[in-house]
Amino acid sequence: MHVVMLSDLETQGGAAIGASRLAEGLIKAGARVTRLVGYPDGQTHPWTTQLLGGLLRRRFVWKLMQGISKRLSLQLAMLTQEVWVKWLLHRILRRLNPDVIIVHNLHLAGWWPDLISACAHHAPAIWALHDMWSFTGRCAYSYDCRKFISGCDASCPTPDEYPALAPKLISGAWELRRHLLAEHLDLVAVCPSYWLAKEALTGLWKGHRVEVIPYGLALETYRPIDRNLARAALGIDTVGPVLLVSAQSMQERRKGMSILVEALRRVSHRPLTLITMGRGSLPINSEDIYLHSLGYIDHERTKVLVYNAADVLVHPAPVDNLPFVVLEAIACGTPVIGFPIGGLLDLARPGQTGWLADAVTPEALAATIDIAIRDLHVGTDLRSFCLAIAQSEYSSELQTRRYLELMRSLGVSGSAD
């Protein structure tokens, strides 16, 4: 079985990591995988990587823009990129002749969603949704906005947030998605969380087949180890309960770090230790909160040490899908504190894998942190529950098996065993 995957990035960022882990699982099951990416990482992988776009496109666009007004040149550049990438994608897919195509995130490469139409022309196509972008006018997460149901337009409350789009273009972008999904009713969406599947079916994916297949992890890597050994290996001296917060960037609004900072001012249990993993820092100015900023870590075995060094992970995001940081922490036996939003409802299960605040506020988060610390102090141990749930629901092997079953239900033939 030859599987082609289309994505903006190869291995950087949550969606690309998810695509890479799925590719590894399919290859272990016997499939051949080719990755078409906008930004390859230049590393050696078990799959074959091919650049989609590249230097020829950029040179052509640059020549086209010479002597043209800035606004017109930008519009022409966008149009030229879209036409060029779609033409190149058709050409590559004719040569590769895949049995099935799995589309992941497209927006960071500046690609438009109608690339899925080119994919569906060559093979059964599955769109692996990592956020809401496939059924909104531009946003990856709509927060409290529900315009994606009836039609996004120029009144979008967050047009300048990533992935940004000029307000006057948002209505047309939503209509493009509406026509695209209406034209291709055989397109199948796969969502990692029940929340995202529900949002997709509420929106433009209504009438389509939408499956829930959670992310999978290599549980031989993400596993519990002794906490004291993990802290010693990292050189971390801890005082009181040890909280961990992790995000690719501490400054990204969606990660909720401003909520966390406010919540920590209200937490009554002191002293405590806070470990941060990710780019940037937190403005923690308290003599009885001991801060260890580890920076961005992409080495998996070091991340496993960090997860195991903590008593609990705090994930203060006000919106999220099925965050890898939460999934990885649980697989390492570290329970989670979070808000009752998105995929956290799947992952942070009270009494088993963690604690959920009753509202998305600093006050509610602070109260939940205090409850968790109290529970840990009296001997509550959720490590065995975390490990059991990770093994039964979030293994790479289970994710791979579910994808293969889906492909076969779509009539995809070929050996992958």
C-alpha distance (Angstrom), angle and dihedral (degrees) to the residues before:
residue distance angle dihedral
M1 . . .
H2 3.79 . .
V3 3.81 113.1 .
V4 3.81 120.2 -170.6
M5 3.80 117.9 -161.5
L6 3.81 122.7 -162.6
S7 3.81 119.6 -159.8
D8 3.79 141.0 146.4
L9 3.83 96.0 -125.8
E10 3.78 128.5 30.4
T11 3.80 104.6 -146.5
Q12 3.82 110.1 -17.2
G13 3.81 120.4 99.7
G14 3.77 132.0 18.6
A15 3.81 98.2 -74.3
A16 3.81 93.2 47.9
I17 3.81 90.6 46.8
G18 3.80 88.3 52.1
A19 3.80 91.2 50.1
S20 3.80 91.3 47.8
R21 3.80 93.7 50.2
L22 3.79 90.5 49.0
A23 3.81 90.0 49.2
E24 3.81 90.5 51.9
G25 3.80 91.2 49.8
L26 3.81 93.0 49.9
I27 3.80 91.6 48.2
K28 3.82 91.0 51.1
A29 3.80 87.3 52.3
G30 3.81 90.5 55.9
A31 3.81 103.3 -95.1
R32 3.80 125.6 132.0
V33 3.82 112.4 -127.5
T34 3.80 129.6 -162.0
R35 3.81 118.4 -172.5
L36 3.82 118.9 -151.5
V37 3.80 106.6 -164.6
G38 3.77 139.7 170.1
Y39 3.81 93.8 -144.2
P40 3.82 115.5 27.5
D41 3.80 117.2 -165.5
G42 3.81 95.7 -136.2
Q43 3.80 93.0 -125.1
T44 3.79 130.6 124.0
H45 3.81 114.8 -100.6
P46 3.81 137.3 171.1
W47 3.81 88.9 -108.9
T48 3.80 129.2 65.8
T49 3.80 114.5 -106.4
Q50 3.79 126.0 -152.7
L51 3.80 126.4 -179.0
L52 3.80 115.0 -124.5
G53 3.80 109.1 -153.6
G54 3.75 112.7 -4.5
L55 3.78 138.8 150.1
L56 3.81 98.2 -20.1
R57 3.79 90.6 56.9
R58 3.80 93.9 48.4
R59 3.82 93.3 48.1
F60 3.79 91.3 48.8
V61 3.79 93.0 49.2
W62 3.81 91.4 47.3
K63 3.81 92.2 53.4
L64 3.79 90.6 46.1
M65 3.79 91.8 54.2
Q66 3.82 95.8 53.4
G67 3.78 111.9 115.6
I68 3.84 94.8 2.7
S69 3.80 126.2 116.7
K70 3.78 115.7 -93.5
R71 3.82 95.6 -114.3
L72 3.79 94.6 45.3
S73 3.80 92.3 43.6
L74 3.80 90.8 53.9
Q75 3.81 91.9 51.0
L76 3.79 91.6 46.8
A77 3.79 90.9 47.4
M78 3.80 91.4 53.2
L79 3.79 92.2 47.4
T80 3.80 92.8 45.8
Q81 3.79 91.9 49.9
E82 3.80 91.5 49.8
V83 3.81 93.9 49.5
W84 3.79 93.3 43.0
V85 3.81 95.9 48.1
K86 3.80 93.0 46.2
W87 3.81 92.0 49.2
L88 3.79 91.2 47.6
L89 3.80 91.8 46.9
H90 3.82 91.4 54.2
R91 3.79 90.1 49.1
I92 3.81 93.8 49.4
L93 3.80 94.3 45.6
R94 3.81 92.0 50.5
R95 3.79 88.1 55.4
L96 3.82 96.6 43.0
N97 3.82 94.6 44.5
P98 3.84 93.9 -161.7
D99 3.79 124.9 -160.8
V100 3.81 91.3 -140.4
I101 3.81 137.3 1.0
I102 3.80 124.8 -144.6
V103 3.81 115.4 -163.6
H104 3.80 119.0 -156.6
N105 3.83 129.8 175.0
L106 3.81 115.7 -22.6
H107 3.79 105.5 169.5
L108 3.81 102.3 84.9
A109 3.81 89.9 60.8
G110 3.81 89.7 52.0
W111 3.80 91.2 -114.8
W112 3.78 120.8 152.1
P113 3.82 122.0 -124.8
D114 3.81 93.5 -114.4
L115 3.81 88.8 81.5
I116 3.80 83.2 85.7
S117 3.82 87.4 67.1
A118 3.81 90.1 59.1
C119 3.80 89.8 49.2
A120 3.81 93.1 50.0
H121 3.79 89.1 53.1
H122 3.82 91.8 63.8
A123 3.82 106.4 35.5
P124 3.81 143.6 -13.7
A125 3.79 104.8 -59.6
I126 3.79 129.7 -146.9
W127 3.78 120.7 -170.8
A128 3.81 109.7 -150.3
L129 3.80 102.9 -154.6
H130 3.79 116.7 -149.4
D131 3.81 94.7 169.4
M132 3.82 140.9 -4.0
W133 3.83 98.5 -80.2
S134 3.81 95.8 107.4
F135 3.82 92.1 64.1
T136 3.82 104.7 31.4
G137 3.77 131.7 73.9
R138 3.80 92.7 -108.7
C139 3.80 115.1 -38.4
A140 3.77 129.1 105.6
Y141 3.82 91.1 -153.2
S142 3.79 123.4 20.9
Y143 3.82 97.0 -160.8
D144 3.83 104.4 -163.6
C145 3.81 95.6 -18.0
R146 3.84 114.2 110.2
K147 3.80 98.4 -178.7
F148 3.81 90.4 113.1
I149 3.81 88.4 76.6
S150 3.80 98.0 59.8
G151 3.78 101.5 17.3
C152 3.80 137.0 -51.6
D153 3.80 115.1 -125.4
A154 3.81 145.8 163.2
S155 3.81 91.2 -61.9
C156 3.82 90.0 72.5
P157 3.83 106.2 144.8
T158 3.82 95.0 -142.5
P159 3.84 109.3 34.9
D160 3.81 93.2 142.3
E161 3.80 95.9 52.8
Y162 3.79 119.9 95.4
P163 2.97 120.7 -49.2
A164 3.80 85.8 34.6
L165 3.78 123.5 -165.4
A166 3.81 131.2 175.6
P167 3.83 108.8 -99.4
K168 3.80 93.2 -122.7
L169 3.81 90.0 58.8
I170 3.81 97.8 49.5
S171 3.81 97.4 82.0
G172 3.80 91.1 52.1
A173 3.80 91.5 47.0
W174 3.81 90.8 53.6
E175 3.82 90.9 47.3
L176 3.80 89.7 50.5
R177 3.80 89.8 56.4
R178 3.80 91.5 45.3
H179 3.81 92.9 53.2
L180 3.80 91.8 41.9
L181 3.80 95.1 54.0
A182 3.80 92.9 40.6
E183 3.81 89.8 53.4
H184 3.81 94.3 47.9
L185 3.78 105.2 46.0
D186 3.80 89.6 158.2
L187 3.81 91.1 66.3
V188 3.79 111.8 114.5
A189 3.80 124.0 -150.5
V190 3.79 123.8 -152.7
C191 3.80 117.0 -159.6
P192 3.81 124.9 -170.6
S193 3.82 92.9 -147.4
Y194 3.78 136.0 41.8
W195 3.80 88.9 -128.9
L196 3.81 93.3 59.8
A197 3.81 91.8 45.3
K198 3.80 90.2 52.7
E199 3.81 92.1 48.9
A200 3.81 91.4 48.1
L201 3.81 92.1 50.9
T202 3.80 90.3 46.4
G203 3.78 87.8 53.9
L204 3.78 134.4 38.5
W205 3.82 95.7 -37.7
K206 3.80 90.3 70.1
G207 3.81 108.3 129.8
H208 3.81 92.8 24.9
R209 3.76 130.4 105.0
V210 3.80 106.9 -99.1
E211 3.81 117.3 -177.1
V212 3.80 128.9 -168.5
I213 3.80 112.5 -136.8
P214 3.82 112.7 161.8
Y215 3.77 121.2 -142.4
G216 3.78 117.3 -90.7
L217 3.78 130.6 -138.7
A218 3.78 135.3 -156.4
L219 3.78 94.6 -110.8
E220 3.78 92.0 -169.4
T221 3.84 84.9 68.8
Y222 3.79 102.2 34.1
R223 3.78 102.0 55.1
P224 3.80 140.6 126.0
I225 3.80 120.2 -83.8
D226 3.79 131.2 172.1
R227 3.81 110.0 -66.1
N228 3.78 95.0 -143.0
L229 3.80 91.0 51.8
A230 3.81 90.6 49.2
R231 3.82 91.8 51.0
A232 3.78 91.9 47.5
A233 3.81 91.8 49.3
L234 3.81 90.0 52.8
G235 3.80 92.7 44.0
I236 3.79 92.3 -123.4
D237 3.79 120.8 153.4
T238 3.78 109.2 -158.2
V239 3.78 133.0 -157.2
G240 3.80 119.8 -166.5
P241 3.82 122.3 -25.9
V242 3.80 114.4 -5.6
L243 3.80 117.3 -132.3
L244 3.80 123.6 -171.8
V245 3.80 127.3 -157.4
S246 3.79 120.4 -175.9
A247 3.80 133.7 -177.6
Q248 3.77 135.2 145.8
S249 3.82 87.0 -118.2
M250 3.79 125.4 16.1
Q251 3.81 89.0 -155.9
E252 3.82 97.6 60.0
R253 3.81 109.0 110.8
R254 3.79 93.2 -142.1
K255 3.80 91.9 61.7
G256 3.81 90.8 65.6
M257 3.79 99.0 -136.1
S258 3.80 92.8 146.6
I259 3.80 87.4 57.2
L260 3.81 89.9 50.3
V261 3.82 93.3 50.5
E262 3.79 90.4 52.3
A263 3.80 91.2 45.7
L264 3.80 93.4 52.0
R265 3.80 89.8 56.8
R266 3.80 86.9 60.5
V267 3.82 99.9 43.6
S268 3.80 108.5 112.8
H269 3.82 98.7 -160.9
R270 3.81 109.0 91.8
P271 2.95 144.3 -150.7
L272 3.78 103.6 35.9
T273 3.79 139.4 156.2
L274 3.82 122.7 -124.6
I275 3.81 120.6 -162.3
T276 3.81 117.7 -166.4
M277 3.79 123.7 -162.5
G278 3.80 116.4 -171.8
R279 3.79 144.0 53.3
G280 3.78 117.0 -49.4
S281 3.78 132.3 17.6
L282 3.78 140.8 -96.8
P283 3.84 123.5 -120.3
I284 3.79 95.3 -122.2
N285 3.80 109.5 160.4
S286 3.76 106.4 171.9
E287 3.78 128.1 119.2
D288 3.80 92.3 -144.6
I289 3.81 97.5 49.0
Y290 3.81 108.5 79.8
L291 3.78 108.6 -153.8
H292 3.81 124.8 -154.9
S293 3.84 112.0 -176.4
L294 3.80 109.0 -166.0
G295 3.80 96.8 176.8
Y296 3.78 124.5 -142.8
I297 3.81 114.0 -22.4
D298 3.80 122.9 -172.5
H299 3.81 98.9 165.4
E300 3.78 105.8 105.3
R301 3.78 98.5 -147.4
T302 3.80 91.1 51.0
K303 3.80 89.7 49.7
V304 3.81 88.9 52.7
L305 3.81 89.0 55.4
V306 3.81 90.5 51.0
Y307 3.80 93.9 50.0
N308 3.78 90.8 48.5
A309 3.80 92.8 47.6
A310 3.81 91.3 63.9
D311 3.77 129.4 79.2
V312 3.78 90.3 -150.8
L313 3.81 139.6 -0.2
V314 3.80 117.2 -129.8
H315 3.81 113.2 -152.4
P316 3.83 107.2 -175.8
A317 3.82 98.0 176.7
P318 3.83 112.7 140.3
V319 3.84 90.3 -154.5
D320 3.79 129.3 22.2
N321 3.78 144.0 141.8
L322 3.82 116.0 -139.5
P323 3.82 100.9 -38.7
F324 3.77 115.7 -147.4
V325 3.79 91.4 -145.3
V326 3.82 89.8 62.8
L327 3.78 93.6 43.0
E328 3.80 92.3 48.6
A329 3.80 92.5 47.9
I330 3.81 91.7 52.0
A331 3.80 91.1 48.8
C332 3.83 87.0 54.6
G333 3.79 90.1 52.5
T334 3.80 95.0 -106.6
P335 3.83 113.5 133.7
V336 3.79 122.7 -136.7
I337 3.80 139.4 -128.3
G338 3.79 115.6 -156.7
F339 3.77 148.3 135.0
P340 3.82 123.8 -80.9
I341 3.80 93.1 -104.7
G342 3.80 138.8 115.3
G343 3.77 117.2 -29.8
L344 3.80 91.8 -9.5
L345 3.80 85.3 83.6
D346 3.82 87.1 62.4
L347 3.80 96.1 44.0
A348 3.80 111.9 31.7
R349 3.79 102.2 62.2
P350 3.80 114.9 178.7
G351 3.78 112.1 -118.4
Q352 3.82 92.2 12.3
T353 3.79 114.7 49.2
G354 3.78 103.8 1.6
W355 3.78 150.2 -57.9
L356 3.82 132.4 -59.5
A357 3.80 123.6 -152.0
D358 3.78 114.9 -130.6
A359 3.82 94.5 -128.7
V360 3.80 139.5 19.1
T361 3.81 95.9 -106.3
P362 3.81 136.2 109.2
E363 3.81 89.2 -116.9
A364 3.80 93.5 54.9
L365 3.80 91.7 45.5
A366 3.81 92.1 50.3
A367 3.80 91.2 50.3
T368 3.81 90.9 49.7
I369 3.81 92.3 49.3
D370 3.80 88.8 52.3
I371 3.81 90.8 49.9
A372 3.80 91.8 49.1
I373 3.82 92.5 48.7
R374 3.79 90.3 49.0
D375 3.81 91.4 49.5
L376 3.80 91.5 49.4
H377 3.81 91.0 47.4
V378 3.82 92.3 56.5
G379 3.80 91.2 50.1
T380 3.79 105.7 -92.3
D381 3.79 105.9 160.8
L382 3.81 117.8 -171.4
R383 3.82 97.2 169.0
S384 3.79 94.9 103.2
F385 3.82 91.6 48.1
C386 3.81 91.0 49.3
L387 3.78 92.4 50.1
A388 3.82 93.9 46.5
I389 3.81 92.8 51.0
A390 3.81 92.8 46.1
Q391 3.79 91.2 51.3
S392 3.80 95.1 46.3
E393 3.81 99.3 41.7
Y394 3.79 113.6 16.6
S395 3.79 110.0 43.7
S396 3.79 120.9 128.6
E397 3.79 89.5 -125.2
L398 3.81 92.3 57.6
Q399 3.80 93.0 48.2
T400 3.81 90.6 49.4
R401 3.79 92.5 48.7
R402 3.79 91.8 50.9
Y403 3.81 92.2 50.3
L404 3.80 91.6 49.0
E405 3.80 90.7 50.1
L406 3.80 89.3 51.0
M407 3.80 92.2 49.4
R408 3.79 92.0 50.5
S409 3.80 90.2 49.7
L410 3.82 86.6 57.2
G411 3.79 90.8 55.1
V412 3.80 96.3 -101.6
S413 3.77 109.7 155.7
G414 3.75 130.4 -167.9
S415 3.76 137.5 91.5
A416 3.81 120.3 -71.3
D417 3.76 106.7 154.6
